[in-house]
Amino acid sequence: LKLKNPVMPSSGTFGYGIEFTDFLNLNDLGAIVVKGTTFHPRLGNFQHRFTEIAGCAEISTIGLQNVGVELFVKDKLPLLRKYESPVIVNIAGETAEEFVRITEVLNQADGIGGIEVNLACPNVKGGGVQFSADRNATFEVVKAVREHTDLPVIAKLSPTITDVTILAKACEEAGADAICPIYAVMGMTIDIDTRRSKLGRNLLASVGGPWMKPITLKLAWQAAQAVKIPIIGGGGITCAEDAIEFFIAGAMAIQAGIYNFIDPKVTIRIIEGIKNYLMDHGIKRIGDLVGSFKMS
């Protein structure tokens, strides 16, 4: 997977990309990462789905609302083909078999640059525990996807993990081309007047924001030490300085997530900020930064 630059949006914060064309040129992105795609269309969770949390940016529970893989290929993908930036499709399934079915459809489509496997999904056959909470389940899903496509495969993990290096190695052994070590942290929020969830019938939700960066930076660094395949950093990135920290820690690319809701041009600002940093420090290419962290 060749990127024009190492900056891309995180799935679930950028729609299908087309929604952001009033704010930026999609050709300026390293890649266009579209929202989570399932085999069948999904309506998503009940309202309310989103609320702001002081110091955290937001807490949301969308429920993987999407048009389904076949309608994505038919209606959404043609709109993205006119852009030079590769399209990465985040896929979500409840079983390894569902991941394979989605992959088979995408593998027959023109204009897809890569597949991002959402391992934060609950494994129905495994009692509803997230795939990335279990080393063997992680390996099986990534291996199944790998065996059904020649497209680049990115394994996106979940913060339920206790040792990111174990899962990173499992993904590498299963044939992943890259790893994104973190998805989002699960949390909840309560209205103290009603004593009910601020998100209505939805009790648990994804929490994201700048507070995550020290945690996700650590995970990126640990994963980079454990495997030879590229690491894509993400979680809490809001500016070029954040992105550069991830490069130094060992990530070869980054994803900007929640901040797309606050500043729709954040990815472009990060790209420009990285260019300025490289110029100011006399660094010719990102690769000279990657993994340059000094232990003492």
Secondary structure, DSSP 8 states (H G I E B T S, - for coil): ---SSSEEE-TTSSTTSGGGTTT--GGGSS-EEEEEE-SS-B----S--EE--TTT-EEE-----B--HHHIIIIIHHHHTTSSS-EEEEE--SSHHHHHHHHHHHHTSSS--EEEEETTSEEGGGTTEEGGGSHHHHHHHHHHHHTT-SS-EEEE--TT-S-HHHHHHHHHHHT-SEEE----EEE--EETTTTEETTTT---EEEESGGGHHHHHHHHHHHHHH-SS-BEEESS--SHHHHHHHHHHT-SEEEE-THHHH-TTHHHHHHHHHHHHHHHTT---GGGTTT-----
